[in-house]
Amino acid sequence: MTTARHIVTLLKSHIAGDEDRFLATAMQLAAHEARQGHGKLAQELKELVDAAKTKEPAIGREARPVPLVQPKGELASLLNARYPDLRLGDMILPETIRVRLVRVLKEQRQQQNLREHGLYPRRKLLLVGPPGSGKTMTAAVLAGELHLPLFTIVLDGLITKFMGETAAKLRLVFDAMQATRGVYFFDEFDAIGARRGERQDVGEIRRVLNSFLQFLEQDESHGLIIAATNHPKLLDKALFRRFDDVIEYAVPDAALADALLRARLDRFDTRGLAWSEAAQHAVGLSQAEIVRAADDAAKSILLRNGKRITSETLLEALTERRRASLTE
């Protein structure tokens, strides 16, 4: 094999993440250079390969993100994959929650340093709070900040009427966590984590929950596992101590509602808008509902060929959203 072909093979194995092939090819290149009379270069290559083989990687090959558009095989029905580009700055959050998410990100980014000292980063998170409060967006933001794929577990594909199938599929998901570093998101987690003894199918749900607890306890992958629920009171108490952090979300107060409205309408002319009145009017709505109301107000003005968002239009949109939320 010529030096040029060695380089091509090295690049292919690097792109594929095949470290064994990469090192084997590097050794072949060293032998080739030795035959060409380049003894010093050959020795240097051999020493580099030997050093690479003895070095323990901080995050192994099994923990690297793999650029999958969608998982393949049986995992295709269990996981939806995407690569979010959201950042923490895109979210309007209470400072208490922001500080906790910053801590998670900092520990994830410095996990090599932590692990070298026998410590482990926060990586198993339980998010609780009402619908539309930012739990799903948080999972996307963490994935975006860490440049990791976001894998959302498809509960319809996971939960079957046969206990053995559900447990086996759950094992596939946890095996995927070992194979591919990412953010794994269990939404509507109470479907799995409901208190044992709460359902008619108590036998099956107990076994499924026990399987999840066991997998979660034994998991030593390097990505994030995030579970979210709107009904924390339904969750089995044994779950809470299995998570590194439990983060509670709530509907925005007036100050947060004001920040949400201003951020959403910052591209429009809002001169003279009664922000304080609008924020008070938004209290009780979720973050998602407040954002939709701001969008409704902006669309209403644009479709009438207007140029400025008025207080009346925004208050009408907030009122309409409140009525809609009461009927859901």
C-alpha positions, -999 to 999 in steps of 0.1 A, spaced: 0 0 0 14 34 -9 16 63 15 -13 80 -3 -35 50 2 -25 48 39 -36 84 43 -70 77 26 -75 47 49 -66 68 79 -91 95 70 -119 69 64 -113 52 97 -112 85 115 -145 96 100 -161 63 108 -148 65 144 -130 31 139 -100 36 162 -87 0 159 -85 3 121 -69 38 124 -41 25 147 -36 -6 126 -32 15 95 -8 38 113 13 8 121 13 -3 85 24 32 75 52 30 100 63 -3 85 61 11 50 83 41 60 108 18 76 111 -2 43 117 31 25 146 38 47 129 65 68 138 49 102 134 80 123 99 87 110 89 50 113 100 50 150 81 82 157 50 68 142 53 35 162 58 54 195 27 75 188 6 44 181 20 27 213 11 57 233 -24 59 219 -30 22 227 -20 26 263 -39 59 269 -73 55 285 -98 78 267 -118 101 290 -149 94 269 -147 61 250 -157 53 215 -190 41 228 -198 76 242 -192 96 210 -221 111 192 -228 94 159 -244 116 132 -276 96 126 -305 111 108 -327 85 124 -318 53 144 -318 22 123 -335 -12 127 -357 -19 157 -346 14 173 -363 33 145 -397 27 162 -383 36 196 -363 68 191 -367 100 171 -334 117 165 -327 154 157 -299 179 162 -313 210 179 -296 244 174 -312 260 204 -291 276 231 -297 285 267 -299 322 257 -330 313 237 -350 304 268 -366 329 292 -363 311 326 -364 319 363 -328 325 375 -331 295 399 -336 271 370 -311 288 347 -284 284 374 -291 247 377 -290 241 340 -257 261 337 -243 238 364 -254 207 344 -237 221 313 -205 230 332 -202 195 347 -209 179 313 -182 200 296 -157 192 324 -166 156 330 -130 144 322 -117 165 350 -144 153 374 -139 116 365 -102 118 369 -109 127 406 -135 100 411 -165 123 406 -193 121 381 -212 148 363 -249 153 367 -265 134 338 -298 120 350 -325 148 352 -361 147 361 -381 178 349 -415 183 365 -441 210 359 -473 220 340 -476 216 302 -459 243 282 -435 254 309 -403 246 290 -394 210 298 -392 198 263 -373 229 252 -349 224 280 -340 190 266 -334 205 232 -313 233 247 -291 210 266 -285 189 234 -278 221 214 -254 235 240 -235 202 241 -236 196 203 -253 162 209 -282 145 191 -315 146 209 -332 112 210 -368 114 220 -382 80 232 -414 71 214 -437 57 241 -462 43 216 -434 21 202 -419 13 236 -450 3 257 -469 -28 246 -494 -50 262 -467 -77 266 -445 -70 296 -416 -90 281 -416 -69 249 -417 -36 268 -388 -46 290 -368 -58 260 -374 -26 241 -364 -6 272 -331 -25 273 -326 -16 236 -329 21 245 -304 18 273 -280 -2 251 -283 27 226 -272 51 253 -240 31 257 -234 30 219 -242 66 211 -236 96 233 -266 119 232 -295 135 252 -322 108 257 -356 123 265 -385 104 281 -415 128 278 -447 120 296 -426 99 319 -455 90 342 -466 65 315 -436 44 327 -429 57 362 -464 57 377 -465 45 413 -466 8 417 -501 -3 427 -519 26 410 -531 7 380 -553 -22 371 -524 -38 352 -503 -35 384 -483 -67 377 -470 -55 343 -464 -19 352 -445 -29 383 -422 -51 363 -417 -24 337 -410 2 363 -386 -22 381 -368 -28 348 -365 10 343 -351 15 378 -326 -12 373 -314 1 339 -312 36 352 -293 25 383 -268 5 362 -264 30 334 -229 44 331 -231 60 297 -217 95 291 -248 113 277 -278 128 294 -310 110 304 -339 134 309 -374 125 320 -403 149 320 -437 148 335 -467 170 341 -478 148 370 -450 143 395 -475 131 422 -482 100 400 -445 90 400 -432 62 421 -412 76 451 -383 52 443 -377 72 410 -367 105 426 -336 93 443 -324 77 410 -320 111 394 -291 135 400 -314 165 399 -351 171 400 -359 205 385 -394 220 390 -410 243 364 -440 265 370 -463 289 351 -446 323 347 -452 351 372 -457 387 360 -419 394 357 -412 363 336 -443 369 315 -431 404 308 -397 391 297 -413 365 275 -435 390 257 -407 415 252 -384 388 238 -410 375 214 -420 409 201 -386 425 200 -386 425 161 -418 446 160 -427 482 167 -441 481 203 -439 518 211 -466 528 237 -474 491 245 -486 487 281 -461 459 290 -470 458 327 -507 454 320 -501 428 294 -478 409 318 -504 409 345 -530 397 320 -507 368 311 -503 355 346 -517 320 349 -508 311 313 -479 287 305 -448 299 287 -460 282 255 -494 300 257 -478 334 263 -455 329 233 -484 318 211 -504 349 222 -476 372 213 -474 355 179 -511 358 174 -510 395 181 -481 400 157 -498 381 129 -531 400 135 -513 433 130 -493 422 100 -523 407 82 -541 441 86 -511 458 71 -504 475 104 -469 484 117 -472 486 155 -483 460 180 -509 477 202 -519 469 238 -554 462 227 -543 436 201 -520 418 226 -546 418 254 -571 403 230 -547 376 220 -539 368 257 -576 366 265 -583 343 236 -554 320 247 -568 320 283 -602 309 270 -587 282 249 -567 268 278 -599 266 300 -616 244 274 -588 220 269 
